[in-house]
Amino acid sequence: MNRKVKSLKKYSLFDIVIILSILGITIFPIFGSFGEYMRVISVLVCITYVLAQSLTNRKLVLANFIIYYALFFAYAMISSAWSIKIGRSYLVLREMILSLLWGIALITYVNNNFQNIHIMLSTFVWGCVIISIYCCIKGPISLSSWNQLGYKVFETAGQNQIYYSCILIFATNIAIYYTFGGSKHRIIYFCVLIFLMFCGLSTSVRKCVFIPVIFAYVYMFLSLRKTPIKLFEGTLVFIALGIIAYMFLPYISISMYTRINNFVYDIFNGTKAAATGTSFEERAWLRQEAIKLFKDHYLFGVGIGQYTEYSVLDGGPSLYSHNNFLEILSNTGSIGFILYYGGLFFSIIKTWKIIKYIEETKIRCLYNFIIAFFISLIIMHYGQVDYYQVYFIFFASLLTCCATGLLVKKNT
């Protein structure tokens, strides 16, 4: 009896603080107009707790990407000196420092404990499930018409639908990982996966379809790369399922089917498809503006968060560049780009090199998940800006934990 009780994991105060902070960044729109305050407060409480702990018996952990991100943040602060609108720089820097400190807190929490990583991942998934159910209740949806699931809910809470689509994509990736190799509760996570995919279709955001598909294939490739025949068979099945899904998509979600078709049309024609509402031309202009700014300020950039201001000055919309690479290049120049993506690629390469030393299946599956996740994320960065977001640093902290290699040494 004592052995059974002892085997059950009791959640410590640290566990609870971390869980609440993760729920804080996912379910905060439930609190309506106070949601943004709840999101920030939940993260600040977590950061404060970890800093207080570090003064007594727990050391802060700094490694790999988090160090590069800290340097990136320091340079971003310096770049605000030549910003034309310091207020916008302040808003981005505020989010960056929140993300940086929370990332340090998360890494300190993991402390090479495999179980803690799964507490974090599972909490993120269930947080996304809760807010998705809430969005479905608040905004009835119909897959036969145009939908923007999460739009009103997140706008009311001080964010936007892109924030929701990103956490939805990331939670879907985790559900795929748990369904096909990372959890003994596969049936439960398969049901979660189906629900999250349904929500993704209901957002009418194309990334909610493309990125999980890319992640799923990369994860399969990494898992089967040492068995070419199985990999070939898996690829054929993947292609067949993709074709079937596309054929049935107009009967499942006409809005997503229309947006995907318009996207393909725009790529091949380079113009805006008639009566579609696509953003191809607008995004092309935004990319050209970012390239122009980088050419004019290739070393130091125009200042953190300043791309939007220059876009307006040049007669464009008050929008970000919709491209993480170009956003960083235009705002912080080559210096900021090297610090950010140099650290990211360095950590991914270190994580990849460690895989060959892993013998335990569950650890190897986790490493495959992390690499597949960041490959799909880098592809996603072509149409997304998230370098300052807390949900990005959540996964960057997991990458940092894997890149240290200490997790492998302790668990194998």
Salt bridges, closest charged atoms under 4 A:
ASP15 OD2 - LYS9 NZ 3.67
GLU36 OE2 - ARG39 NH2 2.53
GLU95 OE2 - ARG39 NH1 2.73
ASP296 OD2 - LYS292 NZ 3.99
GLU309 OE2 - ARG88 NE 2.51
ASP314 OD2 - LYS292 NZ 3.33
GLU360 OE2 - LYS362 NZ 3.52
ASP386 OD1 - HIS381 NE2 2.84
